[in-house]
Amino acid sequence: MTDFSYQLYSSRNYPPLADTLKMLAECGYTQVEGYGALFDGDVDLGALRADVEAAGLTMPTAHIGLDIMRDDPGRAIEIARTLGLEAVFGPYLQEPDRPGTAEGWAAFGLELAEAAKPLLDAGFTVGWHNHDFEFTRVGGELPMDLILGASDDLTVEFDVAWCVKGGEDPLAWIAAHGDRIASAHIKDIAPEGDCADEDGWADVGHGTIEWPPIIAALRATNCRWYIAEHDNPNDHHRFAARSLATMQSF
C-alpha cells in the first residue's frame, strides 16, 4: 500500500498549521512535504516535527531553497536531520535567475550538484523540483535534462502538471529518466476556462490529466513518494480529500 503525501504549500493560506495537519490525518494521509517558509528565520524545528508527529504524520521530504543549500549547508542539514527528512528538493528559480541558454542550464546543473554535496554526504537524497520552464526547450534541449546531466547523484521531484504545461509528454520523459525520479507531484490541470479562481488548477482526478498510464509508468521507476499538490485551492479540505480518494483508486 502506498503512503500518499501532501505538499503543505497547498494549505499555506489556511493557518494554523496544526489544524491543517489534523485535517490531513483525518482525511487519511500519512505523510506531508514541507516547504521553505516553514523553515524561515529562527523557527523551532523541533516543535514543527512534534506538531507533525502529534497528528500521526511523518515528513520524509521537503523543499529547501538553493540559497540555503549553497550558502548555509549546515542549516540545510540541520533542517533535514531535525525533521527526519529522507530527501531534499530545490524548489524554484525566480525568473531573473533562470538561464536563457542550454549552456546556462548545464552550468546551473553543476551549481546544484555542488550545493547538493554536503547533503548527499550526510546521507540524504537531493534533487530538483520542476516547473514548466524546465520543460520549455532552449536551443532544442530540455533544461531538466541538462540539470540532471550535471551529476548522476541528482534526482528529480517530477511535477507532472508542470511538465504538461511546459508542452512535453510526461510519459516520454518518465520513460527516458525513470531511474532519476525520486518523487512525484500529483497535480491536475482544470479544463480551459474552468477554476479561474484557483489559477486553473484542479483537484487530482477532476482535471484533464489522464492519470492511470502516468501512475503505471511512475510505478515502474525509482519514484518513492507520491505527493498531492494544488497551487491555490479555494477549499483545501475539499482538495485534500478528493485528491487522496483519487490517488487511492490508482
Secondary structure, DSSP 8 states (H G I E B T S, - for coil): ---EEEBGGGGTTS--HHHHHHHHHHHT--EEEE-GGGG-TT--HHHHHHHHHHTT-EEEEEE--HHHHHH-HHHHHHHHHHHT-SEEEE----GGGS-SSHHHHHHHHHHHHHHHHHHHHTT-EEEEE--SGGGS-BTTB-HHHHHHTT-TT-EEEEEHHHHHHTT--HHHHHHHHGGGEEEEEE-EE--TTS-GGGTTEE-TTSSS--HHHHHHHHHTTT--EEEE--SS-S-HHHHHHHHHHHHHT-
